[in-house]
Amino acid sequence: MHSPDAQLQKLIQQQWPTAQAAGHFFALPGLSGNSIRVQRDRHMLLARRVPPQPIPFVDRQREYRVLRQLRHAGLGPQPLGWQSPWLLQGWLPGEMLTPAQFTAQHNEVLALLLRLHQQPLTGYRLRLAPLLQRYWQLCRQRHWRWHRRLSRLLQRGEPQPLRLAPLHMDAHAGNVIATSQGLRLIDWEYAADGDVALEIAAVCAIDTAHQACWISGYAAQAKIDEAVLARQVQRWRPWLQLLMASWYQLRAEQSQDDTLQQLAQASWQDL
């Protein structure tokens, strides 16, 4: 692809001040898009752009600050610079897990998440009620069943956290990299402070066939009563179902992408 804008060039120049050329740029696949791999000789960086259309809660400056807080924890990429609209970070060399590997290595994935959950709070609180309301406001196609479900959840109120901790909130096979130093997480754009049971509920929503393994495994590692964790995961499930459907709906409308439109339709049917 063509060389991006001057702001990104400036950030790259700060990282490679002696480079004769800024490097080669490669757009990366992904449902959100907006990520570019920058390569010069054997050196690689990752540039993440502010989405051109609003995605609720996605904030590259917050993402940069969270990564800076966690930069010594061995959990994800190193943040290198932020200058709107670009976040520059180190490239994590390694292999992305397949869904089968993600499930097979659930104990290692849970250990990675638990290490994140043991870090100091980031200061950014994730609250799903205003987030869901924002999706409702931004979407053009809104069904009465969506409004009914949202109203019920807002009346009920969010569950009280079992344990408040930094969360990744997008842990799935495509966002876990097997590196020479162990597993690492990428794509931190939804990271914030929330209930650890919400994180496990999000993983269970991705790997529905193995929910019991994820819940029992985390309960054992985190020393939480398994029945208590299972109940809390169940409380978060309707919130997550609506959040996922809302995300697919908004992204389908913004992108007009056939895959996203099919995922949105399937999500509403699941509800």
N, C-alpha and C positions, 0 to 999 in steps of 0.2 A: 504494500500500500504506500501512498505518498507520505512524505514527511509531515507530521502534525504541526500544530501551531507554535508560535514563538514562545509561549509560556512553558510548554513541555520541552522545547529545545533548551531553554534556559536551565530548567531543572536537570536535564541530562548533562549539560555542560558542567554543572556544579559537581556531578558525580565523576565525569570523565574529562577533567580540565585539559588534559594533554592530547585528547583525541583530535585527529585531523578531520574526522567526520562524525556526525552524531550517531550514526548506526543505521541499521535496517529495521523497518517497522512491520509487524505482523499482527493483524487483527485476530483476536482469539474468539472461538465459538462460545456460546453461552446464552441462556435465556435472557439475561439482562443486557448482554453486549457491553460496549464501552470499555473493554480491556484490550491493551496492546502490549505485545512482547517487543522489547527493544533489544537488538543484538548488535554487538561490535566485536569482531574476532570471536573469542570464546566467552566473552562477558555478556550477561543478559540481565535485563531489568524488566519490571512489570509496571506499566502505567495504567491507572484506572481513572477514567473521566467521570465527572459529574453527569448523571443521566440528562439528556437533552429535554426529556419530559419528566415531570415530577413522579417519583415513586415514594410513597409515604415512608418516613423514617430513614431513608437512605441519605446519608450525609457524609461525604468524603472527609470533611474536616474532623468529624467525630471518629470516623474509622481510623484516620491518621493518629489521633490522640490516644485512642484505645490501644493501637498497635505499639505506640511509643511506651505506654505504661507497661505493656507485656513483653517488651523487647528482650528482656533477659530471662524470660520464663521458658524458652524453647518450645513455644506452642505454634508459632506461625512465621510469616515472613517479616523481615526487618523493614520498618518504615524509613524511607530515605529523604523524602521531602514532600511538602504540600504547598501548592500555589494554585489557587482556583483557576481553572476547573480540574486540575490534575493532582492525583496522589501517585507518588513514585515510591516503589518498594522493591526490595531485593527479590530475585527470582529464586524459587525453591526448587532445586534440582531433585528429581525423583519421579516416581510413577504414581499416577492417580489410581486409587483403588477401583476395582470393578464392584458392582453390587454384591456379587458372591463373596469377594474378599472382605468387603465391609461387614457382612454378616459373620463370616468365618472368624474374623479378627475382632469380634465385638468386645472381648475383654480388653484388648489393647486400645480400641477406640474409646471405651468407657474410662480407661485409665487416663487417656489424654484429656477427655472432658472433665474428669474429676480434678486433674491438675489445674485446669482453667478455673474451675469452681472454687478452688482453694486460694486464688489470687485476691488481692485487695479489690474492693469495689471500684468501678470506673468513674462513678459519679453521674452516669447517664442511666436513668431508669426507663425500662421498657414497660409501657402500659398499653394493654391491648384495646381497651375500650375507646380511647380517643383515636387510636390507629384505625380501628374498624370504621369509626365514624368518618374518618378522612377518606377511606376508600369509597364509602358510600357517596360522599360529596363529589369525588373525582370521576366516578363511572357514569356513563351516559345510559347504559341499559341496566335498569334496576327492576327486579321482580318483587311482587308483594310478599313472596315467601322469604326473600332476603330481608326485607324490612321487618317482618314478623320475628325472624330468628334473631336479628340484631337487637330489636326492642326487648326481647326476652332476656338476652344476655346482659344488656345494660341494666335492666331492672334487677337481675340477680346479683350483679357486681362481680368483679374478678375475685378468684380464690385468694385467700391470705397465703403468702408464700410459706412453704415448708422451710426452705433455706434460701436466703437472698445471696446471690453470687453473680460474678460476671458470666454471661452466657454468650455462646457463639450464634445460636439460633438458625444455623443453616448447615448442620452437620449431616452430610450424606456422602455416598461413595465418591462423587465427583469433586468434593471439597476436602477430601482427605488424601494427603500425599505421603507415600512411603519413601522416606529419605534415608541416607546412610546413618543418620542420627536417630532414626525412629519415625513414627507417624507425626505429621504436622497438619494443621488446618489452614486452608486458604479461604478467600472471599469472606471478609469480616464485616461486610456492610450492614448487617443487622445486629452486630454485637452490642450488648448493653447489659445492665444489671436486671436480674429477674429471678424467678423461682427455679431452682434446679429441676423440679418436677416438670416445668414447662419445657426445658431442654430435652428431657427424656421423652416427654409426650411428642415433641417434634420429631425425634428420631423414630419413635414407634409409628408415627404417621407415614414415614417414608418406607419403613420396613415392617409392614403390618403383620406379615406371617411369623415374625419372631419377637413380638412384643414382650412375651413372658421372659425371654432371655435377656432383653435389654433392661427390663424392670428389676428382675432378680439379680442380674449382674451388677447393676449400679447400686442397688440396695446393699449388697454384700460389700462392695468396695467403699462406699460412702458411710457404711455403718448406720443405715436408716432401716427401720422396720419395713419389710417388704410390703405388707398389707397396707401400711400407711402411705407408702410411695405409690402403690397401685391405685389407691383411692384418689390421691391427689392428681395423678396422671389422668384419671377418668374425668375429674372436674375440669381439667384444662382442655379436654378433647373437643368439645363443641366450639370453644373459642378458636382453636387451631383450625378446625374444619372450615369455619367461616373466613378466617384469615387467608387460608390457602386459596379458597374459591375466589375471594375478593382480589387477591394478587393476580391470579390467572385472568380474571375478567378485565382488570385494568390494563395489564400488559397486552392482552389480546386486542383491546380497543386501541391502544397506543401504537402497536406494531402492525396490526392487521395480519399477523403471522398465523398460518393455518394450524400449526402444531399447538400454539398457545390457545387458539380458539377451541380446538378439540379438548384440551386439558381443562379449560374453563367450563365447557359444557359437561364434561365428565364430573367435575367437582360439584357443580350444582345438582347433578343427578344423585351423587353420593349423599348430599344433604337431605 
